Amino acid sequence: MAGKTLTRSDLSEGVYREVGLSRNESAELVESVLRHISGALAQGETVKISSFGTFQARDKGRRIGRNPKTGEEVPIEPRRVLVFRPSHILKDRINAAGES
């Protein structure tokens, strides 16, 4: 089931239609929210959006991986990864949409 991709522009348009701000104000609002979320994550904070889910940056240590083509062992350097845990409300909504 391939669907459309929701973009920043789509979010701005939704704010414009639902809230009644100008298109420019709607775009600025969406950008501001995304900036706050990404800034908090970059600082190591957890971002919890009620009825939606929780975003968290986690540190992963160095480990040995394997190149799937050659089978050669390759070191994977330490890095930070972004994890999203959906709320039960979001899970239920997604599952209900799949049943239709």
N, C-alpha and C positions, 0 to 999 in steps of 0.2 A: 504494500500500500504506500505508494510514493505520493508525498504531499508537497505543498508549496513551502518555501522557506520564508519564515517571518524575519523581516529586516528592521533596522532602526527606523527607516522611512515608514514602514508599516506601523510600527509602534507610535511614531509621531502623528501619523494620520489618525490612528485610533484615539489618541489623546485629543486631537483637534475635534473629532466628531463627538466624543463622549463628554468632554469637559467644557468645550466652547472657547478655549484659548485660541489665539491666532496660530497659524501654521508655524511661524517663527518661534513663538513662545512655547508651543508644543514640542518642537524639536529641541529647544534649549532645556526644557524640563526633562525630556528623555535622556539627553546627554548628561545633565547634572546627576540624575539618579545612577546612570551607568558609571559615571566618574566616582561617585561616592562608594558604590559597591566595589569597583576594582581597586580603589585606593585603600579601602578597609582590608581587602584580601591581601594586597601587597604588603600591608603592615602586620600581617599575621592574625588579623581578627577573623572571627567567624561571622558570616552574614546569614541571619535567619529571617526569612520572610514568611510570616504566619500564613497557613493554608497553602503554601507553595513549596517551600523546602529550605534546606540549609546548604550554603556554600562554605567550603573550608579549604585553605591551602595546607598541604601536608608536605613534610620533608621526606624524601626517599634517599636512602643511603646508596653508597657505591655498591655495585654488584657485577657479576659476570653474566653476560648475555651470550646469545649464540646467533650468528648470521644464518638465517634460514636457508639461503642458497648454497653456502659453502660449508656450513656446519662449524665454521671457525669460531672459537671463543673470543668475545670482544668485551672489554670493560665498559660498563655503563656508569657514567659519572653521577655524583649526587645531584639531585635537582629537586625543585618544588613542583608539585602537581596540584591541580584543582580537582576537588571532589564535590559532587552534588548529591545530596540525599533528599529525594522528594518526600513531601509530607504524605500522610495516609490519605488526606483529602485529595491531593493531586493524583495519587495512584488510583484511587477509586474513580475519579473523573476520567482518567485516561482509559481505564478498563471498561467503564460504562460506554465510552465513545466507540471502543472497538467492538462492542456487542451489537451496535446498530446496524 
